[in-house]
Amino acid sequence: QVQLVESGGGLVQAGGSLRLSCATSGNIFSINVMRWYRQSPGQQRELVAGITSGGATNYVDSVKGRFTISRDNAKGTLYLQMNSLNPEDTAVYYCNVGILRGRWYEYWGQGTQVTVSS
């Protein structure tokens, strides 16, 4: 019913920047929260950043001041601007959407690889 497609990942040198996008489609009446998660080999998936329908944002401590989450409501697109990247940011990044429609629904994208070389 809901599809999420991430794009924008790639290989960059430490100190570089990338902008990730997540395009949404399907039967979406309202989105309560949109999030970016990431997962590196051997590690648990962690929440990187989130943005609510009202525009409130939050970030994991390790990316504060470097990453910016935003959305385009008209396009239904989520973004993650990543600056000052370091090798520890290397991971598969996933888009996540939470929808309250009588009950809670969550949807995930397929992920996009971000690799930061030293």
Buried (B, 14 or more C-beta within 10 A) or exposed (E): EBEBBBEBBEEBEEEBEBBBBBBBEEEBEEBBBBBBBBBBEEEEBEEBBBBBBEEEEEBBEEBEEBBBBBBEEEEBBBBBBBBEBEEEBBBBBBBBBBBEEEEEBEBBBEBBEBBBEE
